[in-house]
């Protein structure tokens, strides 16, 4: 996935962007997990400057893991959806999370089908790790919920409301 840097915004409202180069492109491993409302978690991963993506991600407290997720809407959505990452401990307590709409809410799911028939959008979800986090192994989960009601969507494969993307090993 190519990434760009904003060069300039014109008085007419035009944004000029420059490609950052292939060394900044994000290659996302595929997941293809279907959720209610015809939403699909297509892929997730970290950019080249982030920690290596795999079964286990290594990180330290006080840092932020720059996680990218790509979601696809197979049909038009009439309500806004919020995408979520949770870092949970062995007892399923949420110790860190990020919940947001794509493009920081500037491109809600209700607009996705305005430009494409099966749009796939990717965005960064920076997961801040608290300084107080105890070193150890945690689980990184992804999900989606209705923005207005905060009701989570279920996976169509019967796997519940979350997809485990990776384990995160927190070092001291």
Secondary structure, DSSP 8 states (H G I E B T S, - for coil): ---EEEEEE-TTS-EEEEE--GGG----EEEEEEEGGGEEEEEEEE-TTS---SSEEEEETT-EEEEEEEEEESS--SS-EEEEEEEE-TT--EEEEEEE-GGGGTS-GGGGGGT-SS-EEEEEEEEE--TT--SEEEEEEEEEEETTT--B--BTTS--S-EEEEEEEEE-
